[in-house]
Structure formats: structure tokens, C-alpha cells
Amino acid sequence: MIDRLKDTRSIKVSGHRGYKSAYPENTLLAFHEALKAGVDMLEFDLRLSKDGAVVVIHDDTVDRTTNGTGNVREMTTAQLQELDAGGWFNTIFSGLKIPTFAELCRLLQHYPDVLLNVEIKRSPDAVQTVDGAMELLNEYGLLPRCVFTCFDGEIIAYLHDHYGAKTQGFMEDVMSGFTAGEGGTYSKMWAIGIEMKLLTPADVERFRDMGLQVWSYCPDTEQQVLYSIGCGATVMTCNDPMPALRLRTLLEG
């Protein structure tokens, strides 16, 4: 484990829903602040609105992260963007909006070196969300930078088989639609994400032996970051990216 701390050049720090610990998640402000902080990758969540637009929001309802109520897929883009997506976090952020994916794509064009972890949320229209996201990523020239994530094994398979996309899945116990065995869900993955409370050196070694990159989420303290790196995780998806960015700089120095 100690040897792995000596070479951090391959470690990437990803902002979870942007800079989630300090700004309202999945807003353009949270993404912009994560980019300013120096993250290597952005993680964000995609769903489909009632009128077929791909929008950036984690939950299936707007209740937690806006001043509204209702299911995302039952609201039009205009209705979603009438909501306040910042005041719930702190009143100084009142007025922030749920971004469309097109708006986020336009922001990302200004950061050509940043990688993208595109999470497709589990929903009845997840396949359509994938198709809409792919169309926009191609339009804005962002597709080569993407790794796609989903907790649904069927969507992982669709991304892999239909689009030849790089995918990041999860351990079988936390996924739906998981297919075991040869040619199953693990074979469709390029990387696997492991929650910090489940991360062990033995599992990292097991999945690396399967040819998978191993990513961790969410190491938000220096102790967690050191443990994650020591286990051999190559990407750390952080609510607060600053401990990981600071420690990586120290270790590299």
C-alpha cells in the first residue's frame, strides 16, 4: 500500500456533481467552481424532461434541490428552469437554475483537458437519456473525454454494446439489472466505482485483475484520500475536492 503512495501521477480528482460540498450540486456554478479549483474530471447526473430535453439533476424529483415539487420527467424544460435550484443550499445562491445538458456542454467547451463522468440516472426513459446525451456530446465534440456511469446493468450494456462507450459501473450488490458470468455486466465495464465504506485493497486487486480501473467515491478528508490512494484507486470522486488536490500536490512534491 505504501508503494502506491509514492506515485500519484496517474491519480485523477473528480468533482462530484461539481463542487458539491460548497455550492448547490449540479448547477453551472458548482461545475465552474470545481473547474476553477483544478479538478481533472467532472461527475454529473442526467435525466430527461417531459419535452425530451436532457437536464442535469440527480434526483427523480425536484423536491430536495429546488423550491418546487414534482417528478422531473413530468415537467417541461421551461417548468424546470422556473425553479430556484440554489436557495435550498444557502440563500446567497438563490436564483440558480437546473441546467440543461446543452448549457453544461457549452461551458465544458472552454475546458478542453477536463474529463467527464456522465451518470445516466436509472429511470423508465434512461435509454432515451443516453441517446439524447450522445447526440449533444457529439455536437459539442465532447464524446472522446467521456466515461459513462449507471447503477443499472442494462444501461451499462446498452452504452457498451450500442455505442462502444467506456463505462463505469459498480459492485453487483448495489446495481440493478446486473448480469453475472462471462459476457455479463462486469465485462461491459471499463472501470468500477467503489464507495469508501466498501473500499478494500483486496477488492481493488480483484477488479484490477479483471482488467478494470478502480475508482473511489467519496473521499472527502485527508485520511480518506490517503486510504483511497493506498488501496490503489486511480480516480477519486469527491464532494470536496480540495483535500485530494492538496494531498496529491504534496505527494508529488
C-alpha positions in Angstrom: 0.0 0.0 0.0 2.8 2.4 0.9 4.4 1.9 -2.6 1.2 3.2 -4.2 1.5 6.5 -2.3 4.9 7.1 -4.0 3.5 7.6 -7.5 0.4 9.7 -7.7 0.8 10.9 -11.3 -2.0 8.7 -12.6 -4.4 9.8 -9.9 -7.4 11.9 -11.1 -9.6 14.0 -8.9 -13.2 14.3 -9.9 -15.7 16.8 -8.7 -18.9 15.0 -7.6 -21.9 16.9 -9.0 -19.4 19.8 -9.4 -18.1 21.2 -6.1 -21.0 19.6 -4.1 -19.7 20.4 -0.5 -19.6 24.2 -1.1 -22.1 25.0 -3.8 -25.5 23.8 -4.9 -25.0 20.5 -6.6 -25.3 20.0 -10.4 -25.6 23.8 -11.1 -23.4 25.6 -13.5 -21.8 27.5 -10.6 -20.9 24.2 -8.8 -19.2 23.0 -12.0 -17.4 26.3 -12.7 -16.1 26.4 -9.1 -14.8 22.8 -9.4 -13.1 23.6 -12.6 -11.5 26.7 -11.1 -10.3 24.6 -8.2 -8.4 22.4 -10.6 -10.3 19.1 -10.8 -9.3 16.7 -13.6 -12.8 15.4 -14.1 -16.4 16.4 -13.5 -19.1 14.0 -12.5 -22.7 14.9 -13.2 -26.2 13.4 -13.5 -28.6 13.4 -16.4 -32.3 12.9 -16.8 -35.0 13.6 -19.4 -37.6 16.3 -19.1 -41.2 15.9 -20.2 -40.5 17.6 -23.5 -37.4 15.4 -24.2 -34.6 17.7 -23.2 -31.6 16.2 -21.3 -31.2 18.1 -18.0 -28.7 18.0 -15.2 -30.2 16.8 -11.9 -29.6 13.9 -9.5 -33.0 13.0 -8.0 -36.0 11.8 -9.8 -38.0 14.7 -8.2 -37.1 18.3 -7.8 -38.2 18.3 -4.2 -34.7 18.1 -2.5 -32.7 20.5 -4.6 -35.2 23.2 -5.7 -38.1 25.2 -4.2 -40.5 23.1 -6.2 -42.2 19.7 -6.1 -42.8 17.0 -8.7 -41.2 14.4 -10.9 -38.5 15.6 -13.3 -39.8 13.5 -16.2 -43.3 15.0 -15.7 -42.1 18.6 -16.1 -41.1 20.5 -19.2 -37.7 22.2 -19.5 -39.4 25.6 -19.1 -41.1 24.5 -15.9 -37.9 23.0 -14.5 -35.9 26.2 -15.2 -38.5 28.4 -13.5 -37.4 26.7 -10.2 -34.8 28.0 -7.8 -32.0 25.4 -7.6 -29.8 27.3 -5.2 -31.7 28.8 -2.3 -32.2 25.4 -0.6 -28.4 25.2 -0.1 -27.9 28.8 1.0 -29.9 32.0 0.3 -26.8 33.6 -1.2 -27.3 31.1 -4.1 -31.0 31.9 -4.7 -31.8 32.2 -8.4 -29.6 29.4 -9.7 -31.3 27.2 -12.2 -31.3 23.5 -13.2 -29.0 23.4 -16.2 -29.9 21.8 -19.5 -27.2 19.5 -20.7 -26.6 21.7 -23.7 -25.8 24.6 -21.3 -23.2 22.4 -19.5 -21.7 21.3 -22.8 -21.2 24.9 -23.8 -19.3 25.6 -20.5 -17.2 22.4 -20.9 -16.0 23.5 -24.4 -13.8 26.1 -22.6 -12.0 23.4 -20.6 -10.6 21.0 -23.2 -8.5 19.0 -20.9 -11.2 18.1 -18.3 -12.6 14.6 -18.4 -16.3 13.9 -18.0 -18.0 11.2 -15.9 -21.5 11.2 -17.3 -24.0 9.5 -15.0 -27.3 8.3 -16.6 -29.8 8.1 -13.8 -32.0 5.0 -13.5 -35.4 5.8 -14.9 -38.0 4.5 -17.4 -36.5 6.7 -20.1 -32.8 6.1 -19.4 -32.2 4.7 -22.9 -33.7 7.9 -24.4 -31.5 9.9 -22.0 -28.4 8.1 -23.3 -29.4 8.8 -26.9 -30.1 12.4 -26.2 -26.8 12.8 -24.3 -24.8 11.2 -27.1 -26.3 13.5 -29.7 -25.3 16.6 -27.7 -21.8 15.2 -26.8 -21.2 14.6 -30.5 -22.5 18.0 -31.4 -20.1 19.8 -29.0 -17.1 17.5 -29.7 -17.0 16.2 -26.1 -17.6 12.5 -26.5 -13.9 11.4 -26.5 -13.5 12.8 -23.0 -16.4 10.8 -21.5 -16.8 7.8 -19.3 -20.4 6.9 -18.7 -21.9 5.7 -15.4 -25.1 4.0 -14.4 -26.3 1.9 -11.5 -28.4 -0.2 -14.0 -26.6 -3.0 -15.6 -28.9 -2.9 -18.6 -27.9 0.7 -19.4 -24.2 -0.2 -18.9 -24.7 -2.9 -21.5 -26.6 -0.5 -23.9 -23.8 2.1 -23.6 -21.2 -0.6 -24.3 -22.9 -2.6 -27.0 -24.8 0.1 -28.9 -22.2 3.0 -28.6 -18.9 1.3 -27.8 -18.7 3.7 -24.9 -16.3 3.5 -21.9 -18.4 2.7 -18.9 -18.0 2.8 -15.1 -20.3 0.5 -13.2 -20.4 -0.7 -9.6 -20.2 -3.8 -7.5 -23.0 -6.2 -8.2 -24.7 -5.8 -4.8 -25.5 -2.1 -5.5 -26.6 -2.4 -9.1 -30.0 -3.3 -10.7 -30.1 -5.3 -13.9 -26.8 -6.9 -13.1 -25.9 -10.0 -15.2 -23.3 -12.4 -13.7 -20.8 -14.6 -15.6 -18.9 -14.5 -18.8 -20.2 -11.7 -21.0 -22.1 -10.2 -18.1 -22.1 -6.7 -16.6 -18.5 -6.7 -15.4 -17.3 -7.5 -18.9 -19.1 -4.4 -20.2 -17.3 -2.1 -17.7 -14.1 -0.1 -18.3 -14.0 1.0 -14.7 -15.7 0.3 -11.4 -16.6 2.7 -8.7 -16.5 1.6 -5.0 -17.9 3.6 -2.1 -15.4 4.5 0.6 -17.1 2.3 3.2 -16.7 -0.7 0.9 -13.2 0.0 -0.5 -10.5 -2.5 0.4 -7.1 -3.3 -1.1 -8.3 -6.9 -1.8 -11.3 -5.7 -3.9 -9.1 -3.2 -5.8 -6.7 -6.0 -6.6 -9.5 -8.4 -7.6 -11.1 -5.9 -10.0 -7.7 -4.8 -11.4 -7.1 -8.5 -12.2 -10.3 -8.4 -14.2 -8.8 -5.5 -16.2 -10.9 -2.8 -14.6 -9.8 0.6 -13.4 -10.9 1.1 -9.8 -12.4 4.5 -8.7 -13.5 5.5 -5.2 -16.3 7.8 -4.0 -16.4 10.0 -2.0 -13.0 10.5 -0.1 -13.5 14.0 1.4 -11.0 14.1 4.2 -7.2 13.7 4.1 -7.4 10.4 5.9 -9.9 9.0 3.3 -7.8 10.3 0.4 -4.7 8.6 1.7 -6.6 5.4 2.2 -8.1 5.6 -1.3 -4.7 6.2 -2.9 -3.1 3.5 -0.7 -5.8 1.0 -1.9 -4.9 1.7 -5.5 -7.9 3.7 -6.7 -7.0 5.8 -9.7 -9.9 8.2 -9.7 -11.3 9.9 -6.6 -14.8 11.4 -7.0 -15.1 13.9 -4.2 -17.8 16.1 -2.8 -15.0 18.3 -1.5 -12.0 18.0 -4.0 -9.6 20.2 -2.0 -8.2 17.6 0.4 -7.4 15.3 -2.6 -5.9 18.1 -4.7 -3.8 19.3 -1.8 -2.5 15.9 -0.9 -1.8 14.9 -4.4 0.3 18.1 -4.8 2.2 17.3 -1.6 2.9 13.7 -2.5 4.0 14.6 -6.0 6.4 17.2 -4.5 
